[in-house]
Amino acid sequence: LLHVFERRAALDAARWAYDLRAAHGVRVVELDGAATRAREPCLAPHVEAGMWLPDVALVRDPLALTSAVVARFRALGGTLLTAEVTRLAAERGRLRAAETSTGPVEADLFVLCAGAWSAPFAQRLGARV
């Protein structure tokens, strides 16, 4: 997977996301403009930088992948709850509970995976997505 940046400043602004990936074991290779264009020759000459994630592939069937992840999660004892989150409750800077359309949910760990709606939820807790 190749992420392309027309300006180095844009890469610098996004660097935190690549540092996070690298901290979790994702191989990230920073490329200058010439190396980025060498990987993708159709790019415009003004491209200044790129981030290459050589071990990250594209998913051609997201539904099949999601179904497999859910099946494995359940096989490991997980419970999948489908509900609307209406409120988040934090305590000492950590998310502790979520009010949902099916009732409250308390947990030691929450995973925010609301797609385009993730940022507004994260902002309520002072986090950046």
Secondary structure, 3 states (H helix, E strand, C coil): CEEEECCHHHHHHHHHHHHHHHHCCCCCEEEEHHHHHHHCCCCCCCCCEEEECCCCCCCCCHHHHHHHHHHHHHHCCCCCCCCCEEEEEEECCEEEEEEECCEEEECCCCCCCCHHHHHHHHHHCCCCC
